[in-house]
Each structure stands twice: as C-alpha cells, then as structure tokens.
Amino acid sequence: MGNKKKAFLRWSFAALLLAGMEAGASNTIQIEIDTSALGISGQNWDLAFDLIDSNPQPNSASISGLTITGGALTATPTFWGNSGNVTGDLSIPPGIVTLDDSVPGASFFNEYGHNANIGSLITFVLEITGNKDDGFDPDTFSFFFLNPADGLPLATTDPNPGANALFVYSIGLDGQPVSFCPPDAPCVRATPVVAAAPEPGALALAIAGLLALGIGRNFRKSPA
C-alpha cells in the first residue's frame, strides 16, 4: 500500500475517532418522578434544578421536554429565583433550560426554579456532560421540591444533612443518578435515552473534507 493511501487511512480513522469522542461527551436520560408516592399531588411546589461546580472540568446540564401528568407549570414566581449561569425557560418554547458551570467565579452554584402545580407524574429529559478530573470531587446535578412559601425543601432520605435532594447525579461516577425517595416508596426512575447515530462534529467534518480534497487531487495527478 502506498504512503499516500496509508496516510489517508490514518487520518480517516482519526476523523472517526474524533466523531465518536464528541458523540460520547454527554449522557442523556429520561427522568420520571412519581409524585403520587411523595404525597404532594394537587399542591404547588417550586421545582429546583441545581448544578454545583466542585471539579476543575467544566460541565453543563440541559433539561427539556418537561411534562406534568395531572398538573402544570405556573407563572407564580419561585421563592429563590434563578442563580448562576442559567439560560432558557421551561414554559417558553422550545422549553429547554441549560445550567453551565464554565464561567470562572460566576457559576459555582447554578439553579433554575419553576413553580408548578403537582400532579401524579413529572417527566423530563436530562442531557448532562461527563467531565471529571481525578483527585477532585465531582460536579453534581440535583433536583429538589422547594416550598414556595418559605423556600425549604421537601424532606427526603438524602444523607447530606439539610440538603433533601430527591436525586443527585454525580458527574463522572458510575451508577448515577442516586435517588433519595421515602422508604418503601420508589419515586424516581432514570432511563437512558438511545439516540440515532449522531453526525460527526465540525472538526471531524473539516478533516474529512480536507482528506477528500487531497485524495481527489492525487487521483487527478496519477497516471492512467
């Protein structure tokens, strides 16, 4: 095999590897919260989505496709409001909210809140990156129900004193998320979302384009 063909194959493999790395950079899961098991159906609570920056690596979490069976989001202001680096609104199309901890000094604590009338089931899609430096605590994504009257969380079995998260996703660790439902009342189900094979990223496409251009020129220059 000629040197040019060998180089072409090596760069093609690199392009495919880059595409695969980009495709695997985040995890997407569907979260289902059985609110009937929590005894809060028919009540109004603030939904709180938190991203805490504890690791040098940047991470982001996007929430989309939120539905409330037997309930709805409301326009009532939340007790705490939003904090940190937050974009989007679940009640305004396309209904996507992103929390991002990549802004130094401005995004340690990132929280999006939205008041809702609680029905029997809350469902949403969580897309979260997976970056983590070893030797440091992981970044964490957490979900809470907060009382709109005083901002206090609904009591859960969270072992972190006073936290009362309903579930926590520790980024970069196995077996996530971890839920803290009441004893004998499973209330959180996480299901991986299997997406169609993604298209290569911009860098991989650029490499592929240059390769195609180069091989085409080589073919034109080669004798018949």
N, C-alpha and C positions, 0 to 999 in steps of 0.2 A: 504494500500500500504506500502511495506517495506521501511525502511530507505534508503537502497541502491538504490531502484528504484526512490525514491523521489530525492535523490542526483543526480542521472543520469539525471532526467528531468530538474532539476535546472541548471546543467552545460550545457545541450543541449540548453536550452533557452539562456544561456549566450553566447554560441558559435554563435547562430543565430543572437543575438543582435549585437555582435561584427562584424559579417559579414555585417549586414545591415549598421552599422555605417561607416565601411570602404567604402561601396558602395556609400553612400551618401556624401562622403567627398569632392566631386568636382561637378561642373556643366559643362555640355558640350553643346555648342550651335553652330549652323551654322550661320555665318555672310555673308550676301550678300550686297555688296556696288554697287549701281547703279551709275557708274562713268559718264555715259552719262548725268545724271542730274546735274553733277558738272561742265560740260563744259571742261573736261580735256582729253577726248578721243583723242588718237593719240599722246599725249605728253608723255615725260619721267618725272617721279617723283620718289622720294625716298619714299618707304613705311616704316613707322616708327611704331614699336610696343613697347610700354613702360609699365613697371611695377614699380610703385612708392611705396616704403615702408614707410607707415605712422602709422602702427599699430604694437604692440609688437608681435602679432601672425605671424608666417611665412606663406607665400603664394607662389604659383607658377602659371604660365600661359603657356600653350603649344599651339602652332599654327601648324596646319597640313593641308594637302590636299588643298593647295592654288592653285586656277586656275584663269586665267585672260582670259575672253572671248574677242577675237579680239586683244589680246596683249600678252605680255610675260615678264618674269623676264629677266634682262640683267646682264652682267658681269661688268657693269660700277660701279666703287666704289662710295659709298654714300658720301655725304658731311661730315657727322659727324662720320661715322663708328659706331661700336658697343660699348656699355658701360655696366659696371657692370657684373653681373653673368648671362652670356648668353651661351647656348650650342646649337649646330646644325646649319643647313643651309637649307633654303627653296629650294635651287636649287640642293642640293645633296641628293640622296635617303638615308633614307626614307622621306626626306623633312619635318622634324619636328624640330621646334625651341622651346626651353624652357627658360623662364625667371624665375629666382628664387631669392627671397629676404631673404633667410635664412642665409646668411653669414654675421655675425655682422661686421659693419663698412666697408663692401665692396660691399654691394648690396642695397643701398638706391635708386639709380637711375639705372634702368636696361633697356637698349634699344637695340633692334635688328633692323637694317635697311637693306633694299634691294632695289636697283634701278629697275624700271620696266617701260616698255612701256605700257601705259594705254589703255585699250580697252573700252568695254561698261559695263563690269561687273567683279567685283572681288569677289571671294567666298573662304572662308576658315573655318575650324573648330577650335573653341577656347575651350580648356578644362582648367578650372580655379578652384582653390580650394576656399573654402568659410570660411576661419578662420578670426575671428574678436573678439577682446576684447572690451567690452563696456567701454565707457568713453574716447575712443580714436578715432581719425579719421580713416576711413577705408583705407586699401591699395587700390590702383586704377590701373586698366589696361586701357590704352588709345591707340587710333590709330590716326595717322596723315599722311597727304601727305606733304612732305617737298620738296622745290625747290632744285634740285641738284646743282644749280649754286651758291646759297647763304645760303642754309640751313633753309630758312624761311618757315613757314607752310602756306598751302593753307588756305585762310580766311574762317572761319565757323561762326556759331552763338553761339559758346562756350561763356558762360557768364564770364568765368575766363579771365581777361584781358591779352591779348597777347598769350594765350595758343593755341587757334584754333584747339582743338581736334575735329575729326569728330565724334567720340563716346567715351564714358567713361563708364567703368564697375567698380562701387564702391563695393568692395568685402564685402559681408555680409549684404548688404542692399537689400531691395525689389525693384522690378521694374527696374532691370538692364538688358542690358545697356541703357544709355541715349544717344541719338544721337543729333547732332547739325548741321543738314543739312541746306542748304539755305532755306529761307522762301518759302513756297508753292512748295517745291521740295523734297519730301521724298526720301532719298537716302540710308538708312541703314535698313536692315531687319534682325532681330535676331530670329532664330527658334530653340527651344530646340531639341537636338538630343536624341532620345529614343533608348537606347542600350539594347541588350539582358541582361537577368539577370546575373550579374557577379558571378564568383566563389568566395567562401569565401576566406578571406585573410589568410596569413600564420599563424597568431595567432589562428584564429578560426579553421583552419585545424589541428593545433597541439592539441588543446583542444579536438576536435572530435576524433583524433587518440588515445589520452590517454584514453578517455571515452570508445572507442571500445575495447581497450586492457583490461581495468579494468572490463568491463561487461563480456567479454569473459572468464576471469579468474574466475569471480564469478559464471558463469554458469557451468564451469567445476568442481568447488568445491561443488556446490549444489548437494544434494542427489537426486536421480531419483524420 
